[in-house]
Every structure is written in structure tokens, then in C-alpha cells.
Amino acid sequence: MAHVPPPLKKYLLHPVQAVVAVSVYMFFRVLPLDWASGVGGFLARTIGPRLRISNRARRNLRAAYPGIADAEVERIVYGMWDNLGRLAAEFPHLYEIQVYGDNSRVIVTGAEHVDTLRDDGEPGIFYSAHMGNWEVMSLGATQRGLPVDRVYREANNRMVEWLYRHGRAAVEGAQIPKGPQGVRQLLEAFRKGSHLGIMIDQKMNDGVAVPFFGRPAMTAPALAELAMRYDCPVVGVWVTRRKGAYFNLHILPPIRFEKTGDHKADVQAALEFVNAEVERWIRDTPDQWLWLHNRWPSDQIQNEE
């Protein structure tokens, strides 16, 4: 793709992107939640598997499941796009999703563990993966009285960034952008006893090589480093979609990572444990995980094909 000069990108492309994003957001916003979810799923599963980026998901699936049948690959890719389209269409309706109570759309397992972290007087960390509607995890904490700070990649387009933050207004906790300033903000909040949500399933080029589906995957060490530095509880949490805009929210009991005195080995062991947990979740519902990530080195996968 030809290089786009920054002024042209800022004053022409960014407004166009913003108009498209707002139009899509408002289209799904005016639909009832269940209709929006259904339309989003239909559009994504119709278009997504035909897109070039879906070939990355197919490569990842064949790397994770050696010998998998082509029909099963296509079934999972189809389901992944359906889930992703539903998630995008449900985003404008986050404030409507009730996690607890009589009108809940969510079956929660382990809600008491959120209460434990809320009341223990110390910082804590939730780790998760891009599964189901992962926005429901933060809603589950908010509606239990526990704000959760989240680290995310800030959008380059400031107008799209505003829309993104507006959609998450129903969730309590700071949205901390990646980068040096974000790290300082995160550490300052953590020292004061805040709770952090980390998505652990994305590639980090300068991370730690940890087994994931039987092959090394570069994994961010921040979860283990923070948990050991502050000796705080760590909780695994993930969301699966039952049907349409109805979900299961799974919350594991709090754990603390072991510290033996060999810090490097302890970090490695902690990350191996976490990756094994995430792999277990994905194997249960592979069509609900985002297989589009560059989770393993591309040259490693291509050399095996």
C-alpha cells in the first residue's frame, strides 16, 4: 500500500473513517440488541471467511490442530466471524446487558471471586482472552462494584477513539493506552490498590517464549511481573456465547504465583500456567476465539506447511 502523507491521513482519511464508524455504530444502536447481534453475525459470517485475512486464521488452526480436516477449519472460521460480527454489533448496547439479576443475559460461575477481590483491600489482576463477547467481563466486575482498569491500543483516529470510549461508558475503570505514559499510569493506580484486566492471548514481539498449543508463542510477561512484585491475587475469567446475545461468564478462584527466588524461572512457570489455562478455554469453544492474531511466528508456521 502506498504511503499516505500524514496531513492527508489526518484531514481526509480520518474524517471518512469516522463517518463510516459512526454510521455503523448508529445503525446497530437503533436496532434492538437481539436484532443487532443477529444482523452483525450474518454480515460477518457472510463476508469474513472470504477476506484474505481469514487465511491467517486457517493457518493458525492447522498449526494448533495438526491433521485437522478442511471442513472443520471452515466451520471454526465461520463461527469465529459470526461471533466477531455479533460482538461488534452488541458494542453499542453494552449498557443494556444485565449480568446479574432477573433480567440477566449472562449465566455467571464464580461471581463470589469478584467480591473477594473487591473486598480484600489489595490490588488484583484479571487475565482473559478474546473469546465470546469479552466486553461482558468488565461489565461483570462493574455491576459487582469493582472497577477494572484495562490496557488497550489507542486508536490512531481521534474521532474513532472517542467513539470507542463512548461505547464503553457503561464499564467502570480507567482505559489505559499502551506506551510509556500508560505504563506509568498503570503502576501508579496499581500501587493505590486498583484492579487490572489483561488480555493475555496476543503476541508480544519482545515477550517470553511460552508453549501455546504445543509451540512457542511470544507472551507478555506483565501479568506475572506485576503479580509477583505486589504479591497480589490473579483471577482467570472468560466469556462464552450460549446463543445469540446470551452468554456464560466464567470466573476462576484467585491464585497467587509461586516465588522460589529464581525470578526468571518463576515468571516462565506463571506464564506457562496461564497459557495452558487459555488453551483449555479455547479448545472447549474454538469457534469463539479470535484466530486472526499473529499468535505464532509466521515463518515457523509457513515452514511447516
Disulfide bonds with the S-S distance in Angstrom:
none
